[in-house]
Amino acid sequence: MDQNGKPPTGRRHLPQPQEEDPFENLPKLPPPPVNVRPAKLSTLALADRSLLSASFRHIRPSWRAYIHYVDLAARKGDKAMERFLKAYESLTPQDRRTVWPEQICDLANVDPGELYGAVCRQLWETKALESSTISSIQHPELLLATIRLAKKPENYRDRELCFRMMGSLPDKKGASINIFNTAAAQTAEVSLPDRAKLRSFDEEVIEMSRDLETDVPFLVKSDPDVSS
């Protein structure tokens, strides 16, 4: 081949294949209606938060405090949360303030649903303990306040409530509703009251055949008015 890059004479070179335009064979839109403005291309709005961070937005003081509940789940033996916590601790302090939970899930090979479920479970358990603590602390003060109000002549409802709490009055019998709160939803069989069951299709057919066998056969009289 010559130095100038030209092919030697006497040889034929095939043309280079040209890349096909993927949009060449697309159908063309018809012209727009008359006397209307052209449609503007809308820009895709970017989300301010990821889906997991939006789900954790009610956690205080901020949604990033979810990592405390991840640490609590890891201390209880949750292997997936242990991997998540190790991946989180391997980041720099700057990355910890800017990373999204979904990114750490990919880094630790943890399903986002596992993270959400573990955080919700620890939230439920810790808040239930907090509610029990508040109820235990406030119970004596509330009881003393109720007793003080019950001593007034017009507050007969408070007196009735105090006597019922002390066991001096029989509690009213009525329908009670038991609410069982569990961290994880569990399927339970619901026992329905016994009711009269309908017969199946096979039983209906057998019963019908018995009725036809026992009943007296009927005759159809010919009507002289009806021409054959």
ROROTOR-966075 format. One record per residue (C-alpha): residue in three letters; z, y, x. Coordinates in steps of 0.1 Angstrom, whole numbers, always signed. Each point is the difference from the previous one (the first is absolute). Example, Ala and Ser with C-alpha at 12.3 -4.5 7.8 and 13.67 -1.06 7.14 Angstrom:
<pts>
<pt><code>Ala</code><z>+78</z><y>-45</y><x>+123</x></pt>
<pt><code>Ser</code><z>-7</z><y>+34</y><x>+14</x></pt>
</pts>
This chain:
<pts>
<pt><code>Met</code><z>+0</z><y>+0</y><x>+0</x></pt>
<pt><code>Asp</code><z>-8</z><y>+35</y><x>+13</x></pt>
<pt><code>Gln</code><z>+27</z><y>+23</y><x>+11</x></pt>
<pt><code>Asn</code><z>-8</z><y>+25</y><x>-28</x></pt>
<pt><code>Gly</code><z>+11</z><y>-26</y><x>-26</x></pt>
<pt><code>Lys</code><z>-35</z><y>-6</y><x>-15</x></pt>
<pt><code>Pro</code><z>-9</z><y>-36</y><x>-6</x></pt>
<pt><code>Pro</code><z>-28</z><y>-14</y><x>+22</x></pt>
<pt><code>Thr</code><z>-35</z><y>+1</y><x>-13</x></pt>
<pt><code>Gly</code><z>-15</z><y>-30</y><x>-16</x></pt>
<pt><code>Arg</code><z>+32</z><y>-11</y><x>-18</x></pt>
<pt><code>Arg</code><z>+8</z><y>+5</y><x>-36</x></pt>
<pt><code>His</code><z>+35</z><y>+9</y><x>-12</x></pt>
<pt><code>Leu</code><z>+13</z><y>-6</y><x>-35</x></pt>
<pt><code>Pro</code><z>+14</z><y>+30</y><x>-18</x></pt>
<pt><code>Gln</code><z>+38</z><y>+3</y><x>+0</x></pt>
<pt><code>Pro</code><z>+16</z><y>-11</y><x>-33</x></pt>
<pt><code>Gln</code><z>+13</z><y>+29</y><x>-19</x></pt>
<pt><code>Glu</code><z>+34</z><y>-1</y><x>-17</x></pt>
<pt><code>Glu</code><z>-3</z><y>+0</y><x>-38</x></pt>
<pt><code>Asp</code><z>+17</z><y>+28</y><x>-19</x></pt>
<pt><code>Pro</code><z>+26</z><y>-16</y><x>-23</x></pt>
<pt><code>Phe</code><z>-4</z><y>+28</y><x>-25</x></pt>
<pt><code>Glu</code><z>-38</z><y>-1</y><x>-1</x></pt>
<pt><code>Asn</code><z>-4</z><y>-25</y><x>-29</x></pt>
<pt><code>Leu</code><z>+28</z><y>+15</y><x>-21</x></pt>
<pt><code>Pro</code><z>-11</z><y>+11</y><x>-35</x></pt>
<pt><code>Lys</code><z>-6</z><y>+37</y><x>-3</x></pt>
<pt><code>Leu</code><z>+19</z><y>+19</y><x>-26</x></pt>
<pt><code>Pro</code><z>-20</z><y>+18</y><x>-27</x></pt>
<pt><code>Pro</code><z>+1</z><y>+38</y><x>+0</x></pt>
<pt><code>Pro</code><z>+31</z><y>+17</y><x>-14</x></pt>
<pt><code>Pro</code><z>-1</z><y>+17</y><x>-34</x></pt>
<pt><code>Val</code><z>-15</z><y>+34</y><x>-3</x></pt>
<pt><code>Asn</code><z>+21</z><y>+31</y><x>+5</x></pt>
<pt><code>Val</code><z>+31</z><y>-16</y><x>+14</x></pt>
<pt><code>Arg</code><z>+18</z><y>+5</y><x>+33</x></pt>
<pt><code>Pro</code><z>-3</z><y>-27</y><x>+26</x></pt>
<pt><code>Ala</code><z>+30</z><y>-23</y><x>+2</x></pt>
<pt><code>Lys</code><z>+24</z><y>+6</y><x>+29</x></pt>
<pt><code>Leu</code><z>+12</z><y>-28</y><x>+22</x></pt>
<pt><code>Ser</code><z>+37</z><y>-5</y><x>-6</x></pt>
<pt><code>Thr</code><z>+23</z><y>-6</y><x>+30</x></pt>
<pt><code>Leu</code><z>+24</z><y>-29</y><x>+0</x></pt>
<pt><code>Ala</code><z>+35</z><y>+12</y><x>-2</x></pt>
<pt><code>Leu</code><z>+23</z><y>-14</y><x>+27</x></pt>
<pt><code>Ala</code><z>+34</z><y>-14</y><x>-10</x></pt>
<pt><code>Asp</code><z>+31</z><y>+17</y><x>+13</x></pt>
<pt><code>Arg</code><z>+19</z><y>-32</y><x>+3</x></pt>
<pt><code>Ser</code><z>-7</z><y>-37</y><x>+3</x></pt>
<pt><code>Leu</code><z>+7</z><y>-23</y><x>-29</x></pt>
<pt><code>Leu</code><z>+32</z><y>-15</y><x>+15</x></pt>
<pt><code>Ser</code><z>+14</z><y>+34</y><x>+10</x></pt>
<pt><code>Ala</code><z>-7</z><y>+13</y><x>-35</x></pt>
<pt><code>Ser</code><z>+20</z><y>-30</y><x>-13</x></pt>
<pt><code>Phe</code><z>+29</z><y>+8</y><x>+23</x></pt>
<pt><code>Arg</code><z>+1</z><y>+37</y><x>-10</x></pt>
<pt><code>His</code><z>+32</z><y>-3</y><x>-20</x></pt>
<pt><code>Ile</code><z>+20</z><y>-12</y><x>+30</x></pt>
<pt><code>Arg</code><z>+23</z><y>+26</y><x>+14</x></pt>
<pt><code>Pro</code><z>+1</z><y>+21</y><x>+21</x></pt>
<pt><code>Ser</code><z>-38</z><y>-8</y><x>+5</x></pt>
<pt><code>Trp</code><z>-23</z><y>-29</y><x>-6</x></pt>
<pt><code>Arg</code><z>+1</z><y>-8</y><x>+38</x></pt>
<pt><code>Ala</code><z>+36</z><y>-12</y><x>-6</x></pt>
<pt><code>Tyr</code><z>-15</z><y>-32</y><x>-12</x></pt>
<pt><code>Ile</code><z>+4</z><y>-13</y><x>+35</x></pt>
<pt><code>His</code><z>+38</z><y>-2</y><x>-5</x></pt>
<pt><code>Tyr</code><z>-5</z><y>-26</y><x>-28</x></pt>
<pt><code>Val</code><z>-25</z><y>-18</y><x>+22</x></pt>
<pt><code>Asp</code><z>+27</z><y>-2</y><x>+27</x></pt>
<pt><code>Leu</code><z>+25</z><y>-13</y><x>-26</x></pt>
<pt><code>Ala</code><z>-24</z><y>-27</y><x>-11</x></pt>
<pt><code>Ala</code><z>-7</z><y>-10</y><x>+36</x></pt>
<pt><code>Arg</code><z>+37</z><y>-3</y><x>+6</x></pt>
<pt><code>Lys</code><z>+2</z><y>-24</y><x>-29</x></pt>
<pt><code>Gly</code><z>-26</z><y>-23</y><x>+15</x></pt>
<pt><code>Asp</code><z>-33</z><y>+12</y><x>-15</x></pt>
<pt><code>Lys</code><z>-25</z><y>-11</y><x>+27</x></pt>
<pt><code>Ala</code><z>-28</z><y>+22</y><x>-13</x></pt>
<pt><code>Met</code><z>+23</z><y>+31</y><x>+2</x></pt>
<pt><code>Glu</code><z>+11</z><y>-11</y><x>+35</x></pt>
<pt><code>Arg</code><z>-37</z><y>+2</y><x>+11</x></pt>
<pt><code>Phe</code><z>-4</z><y>+33</y><x>-18</x></pt>
<pt><code>Leu</code><z>+31</z><y>+15</y><x>+16</x></pt>
<pt><code>Lys</code><z>-11</z><y>-11</y><x>+35</x></pt>
<pt><code>Ala</code><z>-34</z><y>+16</y><x>-5</x></pt>
<pt><code>Tyr</code><z>+16</z><y>+32</y><x>-12</x></pt>
<pt><code>Glu</code><z>+24</z><y>+1</y><x>+30</x></pt>
<pt><code>Ser</code><z>-29</z><y>-5</y><x>+24</x></pt>
<pt><code>Leu</code><z>-15</z><y>+33</y><x>-11</x></pt>
<pt><code>Thr</code><z>+7</z><y>+33</y><x>+17</x></pt>
<pt><code>Pro</code><z>+22</z><y>+25</y><x>-18</x></pt>
<pt><code>Gln</code><z>-31</z><y>+22</y><x>-8</x></pt>
<pt><code>Asp</code><z>-18</z><y>-30</y><x>-16</x></pt>
<pt><code>Arg</code><z>+30</z><y>-9</y><x>-20</x></pt>
<pt><code>Arg</code><z>-1</z><y>+34</y><x>-17</x></pt>
<pt><code>Thr</code><z>-37</z><y>-2</y><x>-8</x></pt>
<pt><code>Val</code><z>-8</z><y>-37</y><x>-5</x></pt>
<pt><code>Trp</code><z>-6</z><y>-14</y><x>-35</x></pt>
<pt><code>Pro</code><z>+17</z><y>-32</y><x>-12</x></pt>
<pt><code>Glu</code><z>-33</z><y>-17</y><x>-5</x></pt>
<pt><code>Gln</code><z>-8</z><y>+5</y><x>+37</x></pt>
<pt><code>Ile</code><z>+32</z><y>-17</y><x>+11</x></pt>
<pt><code>Cys</code><z>-7</z><y>-28</y><x>-25</x></pt>
<pt><code>Asp</code><z>-34</z><y>-6</y><x>+18</x></pt>
<pt><code>Leu</code><z>+17</z><y>+2</y><x>+34</x></pt>
<pt><code>Ala</code><z>+28</z><y>-25</y><x>-10</x></pt>
<pt><code>Asn</code><z>-22</z><y>-23</y><x>-21</x></pt>
<pt><code>Val</code><z>+21</z><y>+7</y><x>-31</x></pt>
<pt><code>Asp</code><z>-14</z><y>+1</y><x>-35</x></pt>
<pt><code>Pro</code><z>+7</z><y>+34</y><x>-17</x></pt>
<pt><code>Gly</code><z>+14</z><y>-18</y><x>-30</x></pt>
<pt><code>Glu</code><z>+26</z><y>-17</y><x>+22</x></pt>
<pt><code>Leu</code><z>+11</z><y>+34</y><x>+13</x></pt>
<pt><code>Tyr</code><z>+2</z><y>+15</y><x>-34</x></pt>
<pt><code>Gly</code><z>+19</z><y>-29</y><x>-14</x></pt>
<pt><code>Ala</code><z>+25</z><y>-1</y><x>+28</x></pt>
<pt><code>Val</code><z>+7</z><y>+38</y><x>-2</x></pt>
<pt><code>Cys</code><z>+4</z><y>-2</y><x>-38</x></pt>
<pt><code>Arg</code><z>+24</z><y>-29</y><x>+3</x></pt>
<pt><code>Gln</code><z>+22</z><y>+17</y><x>+25</x></pt>
<pt><code>Leu</code><z>-1</z><y>+32</y><x>-21</x></pt>
<pt><code>Trp</code><z>+12</z><y>-19</y><x>-31</x></pt>
<pt><code>Glu</code><z>+28</z><y>-17</y><x>+18</x></pt>
<pt><code>Thr</code><z>+13</z><y>+31</y><x>+18</x></pt>
<pt><code>Lys</code><z>-2</z><y>+22</y><x>-31</x></pt>
<pt><code>Ala</code><z>+17</z><y>-26</y><x>-21</x></pt>
<pt><code>Leu</code><z>+29</z><y>+0</y><x>+26</x></pt>
<pt><code>Glu</code><z>+1</z><y>+37</y><x>-1</x></pt>
<pt><code>Ser</code><z>+2</z><y>+0</y><x>-38</x></pt>
<pt><code>Ser</code><z>+28</z><y>-25</y><x>+1</x></pt>
<pt><code>Thr</code><z>+19</z><y>+21</y><x>+25</x></pt>
<pt><code>Ile</code><z>-4</z><y>+32</y><x>-21</x></pt>
<pt><code>Ser</code><z>+12</z><y>-19</y><x>-31</x></pt>
<pt><code>Ser</code><z>+30</z><y>-14</y><x>+17</x></pt>
<pt><code>Ile</code><z>+10</z><y>+34</y><x>+14</x></pt>
<pt><code>Gln</code><z>-5</z><y>+19</y><x>-33</x></pt>
<pt><code>His</code><z>+16</z><y>-27</y><x>-23</x></pt>
<pt><code>Pro</code><z>+36</z><y>+10</y><x>+5</x></pt>
<pt><code>Glu</code><z>-7</z><y>+37</y><x>-4</x></pt>
<pt><code>Leu</code><z>-21</z><y>-6</y><x>-31</x></pt>
<pt><code>Leu</code><z>+27</z><y>-22</y><x>-15</x></pt>
<pt><code>Leu</code><z>+27</z><y>+26</y><x>+6</x></pt>
<pt><code>Ala</code><z>-22</z><y>+27</y><x>-16</x></pt>
<pt><code>Thr</code><z>-7</z><y>-22</y><x>-30</x></pt>
<pt><code>Ile</code><z>+37</z><y>-7</y><x>-5</x></pt>
<pt><code>Arg</code><z>+8</z><y>+38</y><x>+2</x></pt>
<pt><code>Leu</code><z>-26</z><y>+7</y><x>-27</x></pt>
<pt><code>Ala</code><z>+13</z><y>-29</y><x>-21</x></pt>
<pt><code>Lys</code><z>+34</z><y>+16</y><x>-3</x></pt>
<pt><code>Lys</code><z>-14</z><y>+29</y><x>-20</x></pt>
<pt><code>Pro</code><z>+2</z><y>-5</y><x>-37</x></pt>
<pt><code>Glu</code><z>-37</z><y>+7</y><x>-7</x></pt>
<pt><code>Asn</code><z>-13</z><y>-24</y><x>+26</x></pt>
<pt><code>Tyr</code><z>+5</z><y>-32</y><x>-20</x></pt>
<pt><code>Arg</code><z>-32</z><y>-15</y><x>+15</x></pt>
<pt><code>Asp</code><z>+15</z><y>+2</y><x>+35</x></pt>
<pt><code>Arg</code><z>+31</z><y>-17</y><x>-12</x></pt>
<pt><code>Glu</code><z>-20</z><y>-28</y><x>-15</x></pt>
<pt><code>Leu</code><z>-20</z><y>-4</y><x>+32</x></pt>
<pt><code>Cys</code><z>+32</z><y>-1</y><x>+21</x></pt>
<pt><code>Phe</code><z>+16</z><y>-26</y><x>-23</x></pt>
<pt><code>Arg</code><z>-31</z><y>-21</y><x>+1</x></pt>
<pt><code>Met</code><z>-2</z><y>+1</y><x>+38</x></pt>
<pt><code>Met</code><z>+37</z><y>-9</y><x>+2</x></pt>
<pt><code>Gly</code><z>-5</z><y>-30</y><x>-23</x></pt>
<pt><code>Ser</code><z>+21</z><y>+13</y><x>-28</x></pt>
<pt><code>Leu</code><z>-29</z><y>+0</y><x>-24</x></pt>
<pt><code>Pro</code><z>-24</z><y>-29</y><x>-6</x></pt>
<pt><code>Asp</code><z>-34</z><y>+8</y><x>+13</x></pt>
<pt><code>Lys</code><z>-27</z><y>+2</y><x>-26</x></pt>
<pt><code>Lys</code><z>-22</z><y>-30</y><x>-4</x></pt>
<pt><code>Gly</code><z>-37</z><y>+8</y><x>+2</x></pt>
<pt><code>Ala</code><z>-32</z><y>-7</y><x>+16</x></pt>
<pt><code>Ser</code><z>+2</z><y>+2</y><x>+38</x></pt>
<pt><code>Ile</code><z>-28</z><y>+5</y><x>+24</x></pt>
<pt><code>Asn</code><z>+4</z><y>-14</y><x>+35</x></pt>
<pt><code>Ile</code><z>-21</z><y>+17</y><x>+26</x></pt>
<pt><code>Phe</code><z>-4</z><y>-19</y><x>+32</x></pt>
<pt><code>Asn</code><z>-14</z><y>+21</y><x>+29</x></pt>
<pt><code>Thr</code><z>-15</z><y>-19</y><x>+29</x></pt>
<pt><code>Ala</code><z>-17</z><y>+13</y><x>+31</x></pt>
<pt><code>Ala</code><z>-30</z><y>-23</y><x>-4</x></pt>
<pt><code>Ala</code><z>-16</z><y>-8</y><x>-34</x></pt>
<pt><code>Gln</code><z>+5</z><y>-36</y><x>-9</x></pt>
<pt><code>Thr</code><z>-17</z><y>-19</y><x>-28</x></pt>
<pt><code>Ala</code><z>+23</z><y>-14</y><x>-26</x></pt>
<pt><code>Glu</code><z>-6</z><y>-23</y><x>-29</x></pt>
<pt><code>Val</code><z>+7</z><y>+16</y><x>-34</x></pt>
<pt><code>Ser</code><z>+14</z><y>-23</y><x>-26</x></pt>
<pt><code>Leu</code><z>-14</z><y>+8</y><x>-34</x></pt>
<pt><code>Pro</code><z>+17</z><y>-10</y><x>-32</x></pt>
<pt><code>Asp</code><z>-12</z><y>-31</y><x>-17</x></pt>
<pt><code>Arg</code><z>-26</z><y>+7</y><x>-26</x></pt>
<pt><code>Ala</code><z>-21</z><y>-21</y><x>-23</x></pt>
<pt><code>Lys</code><z>-29</z><y>-12</y><x>+20</x></pt>
<pt><code>Leu</code><z>-35</z><y>+0</y><x>-14</x></pt>
<pt><code>Arg</code><z>-19</z><y>-32</y><x>+0</x></pt>
<pt><code>Ser</code><z>-27</z><y>-6</y><x>+25</x></pt>
<pt><code>Phe</code><z>-37</z><y>-3</y><x>-9</x></pt>
<pt><code>Asp</code><z>+1</z><y>-37</y><x>+4</x></pt>
<pt><code>Glu</code><z>+30</z><y>-3</y><x>-24</x></pt>
<pt><code>Glu</code><z>-17</z><y>+22</y><x>-25</x></pt>
<pt><code>Val</code><z>-32</z><y>-22</y><x>+1</x></pt>
<pt><code>Ile</code><z>+21</z><y>-32</y><x>-4</x></pt>
<pt><code>Glu</code><z>+19</z><y>+15</y><x>-29</x></pt>
<pt><code>Met</code><z>-32</z><y>+11</y><x>-17</x></pt>
<pt><code>Ser</code><z>-15</z><y>-35</y><x>+3</x></pt>
<pt><code>Arg</code><z>+31</z><y>-15</y><x>-15</x></pt>
<pt><code>Asp</code><z>-3</z><y>+24</y><x>-30</x></pt>
<pt><code>Leu</code><z>-36</z><y>-9</y><x>-5</x></pt>
<pt><code>Glu</code><z>+8</z><y>-37</y><x>+0</x></pt>
<pt><code>Thr</code><z>+28</z><y>+1</y><x>-25</x></pt>
<pt><code>Asp</code><z>-14</z><y>+25</y><x>-25</x></pt>
<pt><code>Val</code><z>-22</z><y>-12</y><x>-28</x></pt>
<pt><code>Pro</code><z>-36</z><y>+6</y><x>+6</x></pt>
<pt><code>Phe</code><z>-16</z><y>+26</y><x>-22</x></pt>
<pt><code>Leu</code><z>-35</z><y>-1</y><x>-16</x></pt>
<pt><code>Val</code><z>-24</z><y>+29</y><x>-2</x></pt>
<pt><code>Lys</code><z>-17</z><y>+2</y><x>-34</x></pt>
<pt><code>Ser</code><z>-36</z><y>+9</y><x>-1</x></pt>
<pt><code>Asp</code><z>-7</z><y>+33</y><x>-17</x></pt>
<pt><code>Pro</code><z>-30</z><y>-3</y><x>-24</x></pt>
<pt><code>Asp</code><z>-7</z><y>+36</y><x>+4</x></pt>
<pt><code>Val</code><z>-7</z><y>-4</y><x>+37</x></pt>
<pt><code>Ser</code><z>-36</z><y>-12</y><x>+4</x></pt>
<pt><code>Ser</code><z>-6</z><y>-25</y><x>+27</x></pt>
</pts>
